[in-house]
Amino acid sequence: MDVIKAYFSAAGYSSLAFVVLLLTGYIACRTVGQWWLGEWTEDPIVNGTRTDGRKSMRLGVFSAFVVGQGIMTVKFDLLYYRARLCQRYYQYSDNILKSYE
């Protein structure tokens, strides 16, 4: 448990909360988007088509969920690559400091 506390304090509680928020938002957008798509396919078929005037609304809402997933993914990826960059910078500066010893 001490290792987890040390990791959380080193990473920063706000960064970890942001990651959890991003992942929760991504999962929520994906789940609700799939549910919305299921509701859309349950619309009644009249004369072989689903033309009840709600197609644009359903497509717009589904698109919003897909865009939400994309935004969450891009933000998470940027946060991940920032962490990788910090790790490389730390290793590089640590190697430089060790060379002066």
TAPE-V938527 format. One record per pair of residues at least 24 apart in sequence whose ideal C-beta (glycine too) atoms are under 10 Angstrom apart, sorted by sequence separation. I is the first residue (numbers start at 1). J is the second residue. D is the distance in Angstrom with one decimal. If there is no record, write none. Layout:
i: (I	I)
j: (J	J)
d: (D	D)
//
This chain:
i: (37	36	37	36	33	34	36	37	32	33	36	37	32	33	35	33	34	32	33	32	33	31	29	30	33	29	30	32	33	28	29	29	30	29	30	28	29	28	29	26	27	29	30	25	26	29	25	26	28	29	26	27	25	26	25	26	24	22	23	26	22	25	26	21	22	25	22	22	23	21	22	22	19	18	19	22	18	19	18	19	15	19	15	15	11)
j: (61	61	62	62	61	62	64	65	61	62	65	66	62	63	65	64	65	64	65	65	66	65	64	65	68	65	66	68	69	65	66	67	68	68	69	68	69	69	70	68	69	71	72	68	69	72	69	70	72	73	71	72	71	72	72	73	72	71	72	75	72	75	76	72	73	76	74	75	76	75	76	77	75	75	76	79	76	79	79	80	79	83	82	83	83)
d: (9.9	5.9	6.0	5.5	8.7	9.6	9.4	8.7	9.3	6.1	6.4	9.9	9.7	9.3	9.4	8.6	8.7	10.0	3.4	6.0	6.3	9.2	8.6	7.7	8.0	4.9	9.2	9.1	7.0	9.0	7.8	8.7	9.0	4.0	5.7	8.3	4.6	9.5	9.0	8.0	9.3	8.7	9.1	7.0	5.9	6.6	8.7	9.5	9.1	9.7	9.0	8.9	8.5	3.9	4.9	6.5	9.0	9.2	7.8	9.3	5.2	9.1	7.2	9.1	8.6	9.5	9.9	5.7	7.1	9.7	4.9	10.0	9.6	8.5	7.1	7.4	9.3	6.6	7.2	9.0	7.5	9.6	9.6	8.4	8.2)
//
